[in-house]
Amino acid sequence: MNIKKTAVVIAAIVLSETLARANLIDLTPGGFDLTKPLPTVVQDFFGRYGIKDGTMQNLAGANIVNGQPVWSPFTLFNNDHFGLTLNADGTGAEVNWNLIGTGFHSLFVFVESSALIANLYLVPGQEQFVGDGFVEVNGTIPIAATTFTGTDHVPDTGSTLAMLSIAIGILGLYRRVQA
């Protein structure tokens, strides 16, 4: 009876791990002023850029012109893999991406305003290839530009650790049953 309960708990953990979907994680709630010293998390973000394989780069970017996104021709992708739909007053946007088959995955969404206030969002591991979310600068200032950053380095979303834990748990159960 105890083994059955344990097996059900393990199955529930595995299912919750595979079904869980988180929205974008706001790393700078309320935004930050680009004219002042940058928060540590933003400094770390800019420090990830580089020219070596696996370093972060701009995957797509759009400026907002007359309430519509105008995609940059200077990034790897544009609206063929990314989407951006502004809300009615332009202070927020629904964003989405689909990078399956491209060799890249998304890491961050950087949102800027013409008032030099910006906001930075982290893309959770489960959504780095296909995902969506809502972004804003601070909820009152209109968005002027949005940049999607990423890399071609394959991330580990934590599933390796989860599978290792499950395997160790099963071995422990097997050993108890054998005893």
C-alpha positions in Angstrom: 0.0 0.0 0.0 2.8 2.4 0.9 4.6 1.7 -2.4 1.4 2.5 -4.4 1.1 5.8 -2.6 4.7 6.6 -3.4 4.3 5.7 -7.0 1.3 8.0 -7.3 3.2 10.8 -5.7 6.1 10.3 -8.2 3.7 10.2 -11.1 2.1 13.4 -9.9 5.5 15.1 -9.7 6.4 14.0 -13.2 3.1 15.2 -14.6 3.2 18.5 -12.9 6.8 19.1 -14.2 5.7 18.4 -17.8 2.4 20.3 -17.6 3.6 23.4 -15.7 3.8 26.6 -17.8 4.9 29.8 -16.2 4.5 33.3 -17.7 7.4 35.6 -18.2 9.2 36.5 -15.0 9.4 40.3 -14.4 13.0 40.9 -13.3 12.6 44.6 -12.8 9.0 45.2 -11.5 7.9 48.7 -12.3 10.8 49.2 -14.7 14.1 51.0 -14.3 15.6 54.3 -15.4 18.2 53.9 -18.2 19.8 57.2 -17.2 20.7 55.9 -13.7 23.0 53.1 -12.6 21.5 49.9 -13.9 20.2 47.2 -11.4 22.5 44.2 -11.0 20.2 41.9 -12.9 20.3 44.3 -15.9 24.1 44.5 -15.8 24.2 40.7 -15.8 21.8 40.7 -18.8 24.0 43.0 -20.8 27.1 41.0 -19.7 25.7 37.9 -21.5 26.2 39.4 -24.9 29.2 38.2 -26.9 30.5 36.9 -30.2 31.4 33.4 -29.1 29.1 30.4 -29.7 26.5 30.1 -27.1 26.5 33.7 -26.0 23.4 35.8 -26.1 22.3 37.8 -29.1 19.3 39.7 -30.3 17.0 37.3 -32.0 14.3 39.8 -33.0 13.3 43.3 -32.2 10.5 45.8 -33.1 10.1 49.5 -32.8 6.6 50.8 -32.3 5.6 53.2 -35.0 2.1 54.7 -35.1 0.9 52.0 -32.8 2.3 49.1 -34.8 5.4 47.0 -34.5 8.0 47.5 -37.2 10.4 44.5 -37.1 14.1 45.1 -37.4 15.9 43.9 -40.5 19.1 43.6 -38.5 18.2 40.6 -36.3 18.1 36.9 -37.1 14.3 36.7 -37.0 11.3 38.9 -37.2 7.5 38.3 -37.2 8.0 34.9 -38.8 8.9 33.5 -35.4 7.9 36.3 -33.0 4.7 38.2 -32.4 3.8 41.5 -30.6 0.3 42.8 -30.1 -0.1 46.1 -28.3 -3.0 46.8 -25.9 -5.3 49.7 -26.7 -3.2 52.4 -25.0 0.1 50.9 -26.0 1.3 50.5 -22.4 1.5 46.7 -22.7 1.8 44.0 -25.2 1.1 40.3 -25.7 4.3 38.7 -27.0 4.9 35.2 -28.4 7.6 33.2 -30.1 8.1 29.8 -31.8 11.7 28.9 -32.2 11.2 25.1 -32.9 13.6 24.0 -35.7 15.7 27.2 -35.6 18.4 26.0 -33.3 17.8 29.0 -31.0 15.8 29.5 -27.8 14.6 32.7 -26.1 16.0 33.9 -22.8 14.8 37.5 -22.2 12.4 40.1 -23.4 13.6 43.7 -23.1 11.0 46.4 -23.2 11.9 50.1 -23.7 10.0 53.4 -23.7 10.8 56.8 -25.2 10.9 58.2 -21.5 14.2 56.1 -21.0 12.4 53.7 -18.7 12.8 50.0 -19.5 11.8 46.6 -18.1 13.4 43.2 -18.4 11.6 39.8 -18.4 13.1 36.3 -18.1 11.7 33.5 -20.2 11.3 30.4 -18.0 12.9 27.2 -19.1 9.6 25.5 -20.2 8.8 28.3 -22.6 12.2 29.0 -24.2 11.3 27.4 -27.5 7.6 28.2 -27.7 5.9 30.6 -25.4 4.0 33.8 -24.8 3.4 36.4 -22.1 2.4 40.0 -21.3 5.0 42.7 -21.1 4.9 46.4 -20.1 7.4 49.1 -19.1 5.6 50.1 -15.9 1.9 50.0 -16.8 1.5 53.7 -17.6 4.3 54.5 -20.1 3.8 53.4 -23.8 6.1 50.9 -25.2 8.6 52.2 -27.8 10.6 49.1 -28.6 10.8 45.4 -27.7 13.9 43.1 -28.1 13.9 39.3 -27.8 17.2 37.9 -26.9 18.4 34.3 -26.9 21.2 31.9 -27.8 21.8 28.7 -29.8 23.1 27.0 -26.6 20.7 24.3 -25.6 19.3 24.9 -22.0 18.6 22.3 -19.4 15.2 23.1 -18.0 15.7 21.0 -14.8 14.3 17.8 -16.3 17.6 16.1 -16.0 17.6 16.7 -12.2 14.0 15.6 -12.0 14.6 12.4 -13.9 17.7 11.6 -11.7 15.6 12.2 -8.5 12.9 9.9 -9.8 15.4 7.2 -10.7 17.0 7.3 -7.3 13.6 7.2 -5.7 12.6 4.1 -7.7 15.9 2.4 -6.9 15.3 3.1 -3.2 11.8 1.6 -3.5 13.1 -1.4 -5.3 15.6 -2.0 -2.6 13.0 -1.9 0.1 10.7 -4.3 -1.8 13.7 -6.7 -2.2 14.5 -6.6 1.5 
